[in-house]
Amino acid sequence: MSYTPKHLGHVVMRVRDMERSLDFYTRVMGLTIMERSPSGTVFMSANTEKSHELAIRRSASTPPAQITR
């Protein structure tokens, strides 16, 4: 199943699993990879006439500490 958005705002996200995220945003959401920077950031777009609408980059491998109350 695939869905292609018509428009996105400009979003930058940090992800722990880059390959899984790329698979989701390209295969499931239908985004196109527009560019990969030397730093590892991947730029994607729903509209290939734009440079990008979504950028993802790898976050720290350690998840943040849980806050307990």
Phi and psi restraints in degrees (value plus and minus 20) as a CYANA .aco file:
   2 SER   PHI    -155.4  -115.4
   2 SER   PSI     126.8   166.8
   3 TYR   PHI    -156.5  -116.5
   3 TYR   PSI     110.7   150.7
   4 THR   PHI    -131.7   -91.7
   4 THR   PSI      94.5   134.5
   5 PRO   PHI     -83.4   -43.4
   5 PRO   PSI     132.1   172.1
   6 LYS   PHI    -106.2   -66.2
   6 LYS   PSI     -49.7    -9.7
   7 HIS   PHI    -178.3  -138.3
   7 HIS   PSI     120.1   160.1
   8 LEU   PHI    -147.1  -107.1
   8 LEU   PSI     134.6   174.6
   9 GLY   PHI    -100.6   -60.6
   9 GLY   PSI    -189.4  -149.4
  10 HIS   PHI    -113.0   -73.0
  10 HIS   PSI      96.7   136.7
  11 VAL   PHI    -147.2  -107.2
  11 VAL   PSI     115.9   155.9
  12 VAL   PHI    -144.1  -104.1
  12 VAL   PSI     107.1   147.1
  13 MET   PHI    -150.2  -110.2
  13 MET   PSI     128.2   168.2
  14 ARG   PHI    -122.2   -82.2
  14 ARG   PSI     113.3   153.3
  15 VAL   PHI    -147.3  -107.3
  15 VAL   PSI     130.0   170.0
  16 ARG   PHI    -103.9   -63.9
  16 ARG   PSI     -54.5   -14.5
  17 ASP   PHI    -137.2   -97.2
  17 ASP   PSI      74.2   114.2
  18 MET   PHI     -82.6   -42.6
  18 MET   PSI     -65.6   -25.6
  19 GLU   PHI     -83.5   -43.5
  19 GLU   PSI     -62.7   -22.7
  20 ARG   PHI     -85.1   -45.1
  20 ARG   PSI     -60.7   -20.7
  21 SER   PHI     -85.8   -45.8
  21 SER   PSI     -63.6   -23.6
  22 LEU   PHI     -81.2   -41.2
  22 LEU   PSI     -61.6   -21.6
  23 ASP   PHI     -80.6   -40.6
  23 ASP   PSI     -67.2   -27.2
  24 PHE   PHI     -81.2   -41.2
  24 PHE   PSI     -71.3   -31.3
  25 TYR   PHI     -92.0   -52.0
  25 TYR   PSI     -47.4    -7.4
  26 THR   PHI    -109.6   -69.6
  26 THR   PSI     -69.1   -29.1
  27 ARG   PHI     -97.9   -57.9
  27 ARG   PSI     -67.0   -27.0
  28 VAL   PHI    -103.3   -63.3
  28 VAL   PSI     -68.3   -28.3
  29 MET   PHI    -106.3   -66.3
  29 MET   PSI     -34.0     6.0
  30 GLY   PHI      58.2    98.2
  30 GLY   PSI      -2.3    37.7
  31 LEU   PHI     -96.3   -56.3
  31 LEU   PSI     136.4   176.4
  32 THR   PHI    -128.0   -88.0
  32 THR   PSI     113.6   153.6
  33 ILE   PHI     -93.7   -53.7
  33 ILE   PSI     102.0   142.0
  34 MET   PHI    -117.2   -77.2
  34 MET   PSI     -52.6   -12.6
  35 GLU   PHI    -184.8  -144.8
  35 GLU   PSI     131.4   171.4
  36 ARG   PHI    -144.3  -104.3
  36 ARG   PSI     103.7   143.7
  37 SER   PHI    -105.0   -65.0
  37 SER   PSI     139.4   179.4
  38 PRO   PHI     -78.5   -38.5
  38 PRO   PSI     -46.6    -6.6
  39 SER   PHI     -98.4   -58.4
  39 SER   PSI     -28.4    11.6
  40 GLY   PHI      82.1   122.1
  40 GLY   PSI     -22.4    17.6
  41 THR   PHI     -92.9   -52.9
  41 THR   PSI     116.7   156.7
  42 VAL   PHI    -132.6   -92.6
  42 VAL   PSI     108.4   148.4
  43 PHE   PHI    -125.2   -85.2
  43 PHE   PSI     109.0   149.0
  44 MET   PHI    -151.2  -111.2
  44 MET   PSI     138.5   178.5
  45 SER   PHI    -167.8  -127.8
  45 SER   PSI     128.5   168.5
  46 ALA   PHI    -104.8   -64.8
  46 ALA   PSI     -41.0    -1.0
  47 ASN   PHI    -141.8  -101.8
  47 ASN   PSI      87.3   127.3
  48 THR   PHI     -89.0   -49.0
  48 THR   PSI     -23.4    16.6
  49 GLU   PHI    -103.5   -63.5
  49 GLU   PSI     -28.1    11.9
  50 LYS   PHI    -125.5   -85.5
  50 LYS   PSI     134.1   174.1
  51 SER   PHI     -86.7   -46.7
  51 SER   PSI     -63.8   -23.8
  52 HIS   PHI    -195.0  -155.0
  52 HIS   PSI     138.5   178.5
  53 GLU   PHI    -143.5  -103.5
  53 GLU   PSI     -44.4    -4.4
  54 LEU   PHI    -148.9  -108.9
  54 LEU   PSI     113.0   153.0
  55 ALA   PHI    -144.7  -104.7
  55 ALA   PSI     112.6   152.6
  56 ILE   PHI    -143.2  -103.2
  56 ILE   PSI     124.4   164.4
  57 ARG   PHI    -159.7  -119.7
  57 ARG   PSI     133.9   173.9
  58 ARG   PHI     -90.1   -50.1
  58 ARG   PSI     115.3   155.3
  59 SER   PHI    -116.4   -76.4
  59 SER   PSI     159.9   199.9
  60 ALA   PHI     -78.4   -38.4
  60 ALA   PSI     125.5   165.5
  61 SER   PHI     -93.7   -53.7
  61 SER   PSI     -38.0     2.0
  62 THR   PHI    -111.1   -71.1
  62 THR   PSI     103.9   143.9
  63 PRO   PHI     -86.9   -46.9
  63 PRO   PSI     135.5   175.5
  64 PRO   PHI     -85.1   -45.1
  64 PRO   PSI     134.2   174.2
  65 ALA   PHI     -85.8   -45.8
  65 ALA   PSI     123.7   163.7
  66 GLN   PHI     -98.0   -58.0
  66 GLN   PSI     123.1   163.1
  67 ILE   PHI    -118.5   -78.5
  67 ILE   PSI     104.0   144.0
  68 THR   PHI    -132.0   -92.0
  68 THR   PSI     129.4   169.4
